[in-house]
Amino acid sequence: MDGAWSFPFINKGYQNYLDVLAARPRERLASEGAAKAFHRWIRRERTAWMEAVQADPLLPERLLPSGYMGRRAWEARLEALRNAAAQMRDFAK
């Protein structure tokens, strides 16, 4: 399986993505500076996700090698985007 696709390379992309998620600004968006930092993070998040997914063959789960990080990254993305949405809703108040 590892011969057809470079899963270490694919996992590196997902690890980079998880690092971007961890860098999400968490402070309240109460200033222009905080809002700009959040907007920069949103762009970084999307870019990192697209780079990770483009390298992934998106195989069925039964064909994925152990240690594949795509599922973990996807679940982390869902949680991070839910939290980011709550942060943006708070900004509107």
Steps between C-alpha positions, in 0.01 A plus 500: 500500500775747588650441155206649312473822702738665741300487822786654699474801265119500525519484879749786501240712322239408758743570783567843351125552486460401867776747589306776321185404693691523827607854411143632476474832682269441792460848639174684467473686170463832677752702300598552140835333569334190644260483206787530250698227676192277492450571130864411428450173687187420297702537180783283640250234611343471156835495319644235733187286464504517121870413489447198725197368315655546155776253592256244642353231271194492733485122501228299673580447867571130457787583260668760720821414682521517877611839616308684226422848634227613258206394717649663810566822306142501365352460848730771636394726214132457581560590864726795416251644252215463751711690753595763242133547410415555866782752521358687199146492643636651821660778294160594356354560846 
